[in-house]
Structure formats: structure tokens, C-alpha cells
């Protein structure tokens, strides 16, 4: 069970949600888990990572620095769709009788299977088997496989394969988390019907992005009697007619190959060649690679939990979707909803660096490096954004983006979240501490660090010797435009400190590259001295009366929202933002997040006081919140709370906790599950060039294990009620710390669980 997601019955009410649950992707290309035969109640979708259309952002009053254009990930041509007729009656699960039904997502292989026994209104009983996977061998390739078997007599089968380019995006004007309008964004350049193939080439009307898809067919079995062809302006199809006797089968494979187009690129010839190559290599060739790819992935990151199969299933499901939805080419990222739906219009947020990047740093650092490379490739646009916001120097990364330009139209909870700059900087620090990858610092990291550090000198200022940052929004989006947000200030302090370290490191060890970079960006040594001064004298608000760290200068002066009496959640869908801003009420972890990310800087007693205060006023309306509260609760010994928050996190999408799984996965929350296991129950911390563990076992579990990649070593941590075992599965001996006890891990080391 815990390696598979099984659906034993077809339920209309779950269909749209399950389009997300059963989605497949490879980081470049994603398809929702829609039925091959379609369904009138669905939100079918196929997405290419980073492929977007532009739209004008309209304001009642527009001021300087407001973004003019938004970007929306678009739904590209659908290759999933087939129509199947039995003696001219269309196969549809909403009609006829379902005798048997099972859909199975195998997370070890990345393949989706559906098997059905269906009786038509004419009494024909048919077994249908559907399979599909999105290839990791060829990023543009999807395979579909069909087996059709009549069980109680002969039948005429018509199998229509459709390439539909007349698609639209999903919209909901009442929900700010999805697009408000839906319209056709494509113009069709070419639409071809060939011998056994279909092809379409389209361009977006505004962004002028081009892509094409080639759909090829192979009949493996079946008495084929004829083929028919149909074509419209933006779609085409081939109908294959079969005569099948009882228990004879028709077996069909379709492979769709997607690619981006561009200037002077002969797209048709390229796609035809790649599709023919896929045809010749065959379904099993790519499936074997798929199995090997996932095997390697799970070997580096698999977790085990004995005592709760549903929990283990949820964690693996989350890891599966994070891998699938993350860009791996340095020019794409991971959207808040991955490649599984159109929530948040396919935008990339700070979620990547704060939640998702750590997962890859400690399980697949090459993917983490590509995500940092994405930020480098959009650095020039971040520098443009800084100038638009009246900063003389530096870079300001966008809050919401696909192409690197800001497209957040609500600035109090968007542009004002300057903390994305230090989120990115700290992620580089975390990556370097775990990998010692000096190459990344030289090629990408240092320039990002220096330009983001410059921005803070143009944002903050000194008062009475303390560095202060006014007019920003922290992670909590129910509190906006404040002075000295604690999270922002302390993260800025750490990022400035690391920038100074990297400056001196490159100067000493890579002087040639250092001089080239300094000359390129015209960085003065006086600027670096300012970073030191600001970092060492950062103002961090503290309330002496309550003896807690204050979320910002004014937060504790506001009245407290009575959450026990509140019934309208999430608050953002029931109250005007200004109402929320006037109260002590948090959408998500803010100050507590700082204490989780930088917990080595805090005393446990202080974290406990802060936790006790802020927990009471946090709604967790954001899916990013509960995993952080779970980790913090583990750290201070609130083990029951830690477990309860963890459980709320793990099955957010599988159990639709937020009611919007239909719009796509909650990618950052999914990564937060892994953080909750490793950083929370595992007590993993990396700082001062060392890795630390403080494992605990929840009462409900018998034992658990997880794996970590650290400095090219793979460490397995196994924990039960009596013992804790550390094993070095790959790499040279490494120093680790168990509850501050030093261990030189050479093979395995077993201790009593205290």
C-alpha cells in the first residue's frame, strides 16, 4: 500500500481532486490524472514548465513600480484524450455499468495504471487497461498504452486518438489563488495529419512562446479494418477500427513528444525524428529507464516508518511529486502547485528556497544546484526590479514569477516580502555547507550573494548604531508593511555574514575569478564593511514585559484575534486584508520559522516562550505552516503537538485538508513533510561545518529511518524505542554528532535510545 496510491471505486465527487493526485511529470512536462476518455466534470491539463502567456495587470490606480504584466502557465495541447466506441456506443464511466475498477499510481516506477470491467447499455462486457508515464529518459516524451478485450462476445471497436490544441486554462474569479479569467491564448501555426501521426505547432499570442507536439501510434495487436482521419483548425484525430472476437485484444501504444520551438528551429523535423526514435526503441525501453531512475532516487532518499502505513504512504507521495514537478535544467524552477494544476498561475515563490531546496540539498544536490542556477539566470531581471523600486544598487528578486519579472499585483503581500532575497542567500549558504561545492560559489553563488546584500544597504538604515529595515512584509501574510520584521532582519543578518565570508573566501582561494567578478559588478570594499556593520548590529525587536521576541515593531500592540470563536477559515476568503492587518493574527509561521531555520542561534527556553505565544494566534491558513510548528515543537519537547502538526502536514493533498487539492499539489508543504521527519523527529541540524542529530520516536511509531546526503556521504539514520543506529552507506568516514556526542562514522554505529 505505502508504495502505491490506489483508487478502488470511481467517485464523481473525487474526480477533479484526483486529477491532481494521479498527475505525472518529469520537471519539464506534466499531465493531470484525467481519464484518457475524458470526463465532463474535469479540469484536464498538460503543462510545460516555464511556458507562459503574458497578461495585462489592471489597476484602479497604478503607481511607480507596480508590475504591468502578469505571467500565467498555460495549458498546452492535450494528447491524453481518446474516444472509444463499442458497436457505436461511447465508453464513459458516467454511463453503462462499472463491474470492476482500479486505478494505481506506482511511485516506485512512476507509472499510472487503470483497469476497468465495464458493461455497455447493450450488454457488451469489456475489459480496458490503460497505462501511462512521463519519461525521465526523454523530457518531452509521454507514453500511453491501451488494451481492450471484449469478454462476452464479438464487438466492433472504434478507437479515436485525439490531438487537441483548442484548450483553455481553468479560472475562478472568486478565488485569489487561481487565475480569474480563461481564454484561448494560442494561434496555431501548423496542424498536420500524417499516415499514423498527428502534429500541431502553436504560438502564444502575447509572449510569442512556441511549442509543438508530435503524436505517434503503434498497433501491437488487433484485427484492424480501417483508419479514418479528421482535422480542424486547432485539433486533429485518427480513428482506428477493429473487429474483435470474445477474449481477443486490441493493444495500442501512443507516444507524444513535446518540444519548445524558436527562431530558425525546424521543429517538425525534430519532433518527427524524436517520435520515430521513441517508436523504434519501444515502450519497454523507456519504462526500464523509468524504473532505474526512480530506483536511484529512492535509494538516496527513501524513508521507512513502522506503525502507520497511511503516514508512510503520504510521505512517499509527497517526495514523489516534488521530484516530478521540479525543473532540472537551470532555467526553470518549481511552481507552488508543481506541474499538477493551475493554482497560483504556475508561479515560482520563495517556497523553493525555504522548503523544497533543502530536500534536494540532502537527497539530490545536483537538482538543488540547478535551482540555484535558475536564480542566477534571472539575476539581471532582479537587478532591473531593484531599480524600478528606487534602489540605486543591488538585486530584488520577484515574489511571484515565471520568467524572472515580478508579477505580483498585490504589493502588501507580494512585492513587500523582501525576505525572498535572504531566503535565496541562505539557501546558497545551506547548499555550500552541505556540499562544499566551491564551483557553485565561483560561477553563480557569489554574484547572487553580493547583489542581494547590496540591496539591504539601500533598504535599511542605522539609528543609534542599530541597523533597521522598515516597510516590509514577513512570511506572515496577515501582517503587512511593518518595520523590523524579526524574520527578515535576522535572516538578512545571516545572509550578510555569509556574503562577507564568501567575499574573503574567493579573494583568498580564487583571486583571479574574484577580481573578474568584483570588476564586473563594481563592488567596493567599503560596501563589504557596511555588510559587516549591518550584520553585527542588526536590530531584533524584543518585548521585555512578555519576554518574547516580537514579530515586528508594532505587532504586539495590536488586539488579539479570538481564533477559538472564529468559524470562517481561511480568513483571507472572508475578511478584507485591512481587517486582518489590524490584529495579532498569523496566517502562518513567521518568527517561529526563523527559529526553525536558524535554531542554533536561539536558546530553547526562548523558543518555548515564543512558541507558546505565537501558536495561539496562528491560523495555519497557509499549508506552509504546520510543518514548521511540528519541527519547533520537537525541538522544545512538545512531542504530542509535534506529532499532531506533522500528521496535518503529511496528507494535506491526499486527504484534501485545505479543500483546494483540485488546483494542484501544495509543493512546499510536501517538502515540509520531509523536513518535519528529518529536522523534527530526526533532530537534524547542519551548522559550523558539522551535522547533528537528536532523534526521537513518536509514541505511535515502532521505528523509522531516513537517509541524508552530506558532503558526498550517504548516511542512514534508524531509530526505534531502544536503539539509534547510524550507517555510512556511501563515501569516506565522516564526523557526526549525536546529542552533541562526537562520532567518527566509518561503517555503522549503534547507541541506546535515551
Buried (B, 14 or more C-beta within 10 A) or exposed (E): EBBBBEBEEBEEEBBBBBBBBBBBBBBBBBBBBBBBBBBEEBBBBBBBBBBBBBBEBEEEEEEEEBBBBBBBBBBBBBBBBBBBBBBEBBBBBEEBEBEEBBBBBBBBBBBBBBBBBBBBEEEBBBBBBBBBBBBBBBBBBBBBBBBBBBBEEEBBBBBBBBBBBBBEBBBBEEEEBBBEEBEEBBEBBEBBBBEBBBBBBBBBBBBEBBBBBBBBBBBBBBEBEEEEEEBEEBBBBBBBBBBBEEEBBBBBBBBBBBBBBEEEEEBBEBBBEBBBEBBEBBBEEBBEBBBEBBEEBBEBBBBBBEBBEBBBBBBBBBBBBBBBBBBBBBBBBBBBBBBBBBBBBBBBBBBBBBBBBBBBBBBBBEBBBBBBBBBBBBBEBBBBBBBBBEBEBBBBBBBBBBBBBBBBBBBBBBBBBBBBBBBBBBBBBBBBBBBEBBEBBBBBBBBBBBBBBBBBBBBBEEEEEBBBBBEBBBBBBBBBBBBBBBBBBBBBBBBBBBBBBBBEBBBEEBEEBBEEBBEEBEBEEEBBEBBBBBBEBBBEBEBEEEEBBBBBBEBBEBEEBEBEEEEEBBBBEEBEBEEBBEBBBBBBBBBBBBBBBBBEEBEEEBBBBBBEBBBEBBBBBBBBBBBBBBBBBBBBEBBEBBBBBBBBBBBBBBBBBBEBBBBBBBBBBBBBBBBBBBBBBBBBBBBEEBBBBBBBBBEEBEBBBBBBBBBBBBBBBBBBEEEBBBBBBEBEEBEBBBEEEEBEBEEEBEBEBE
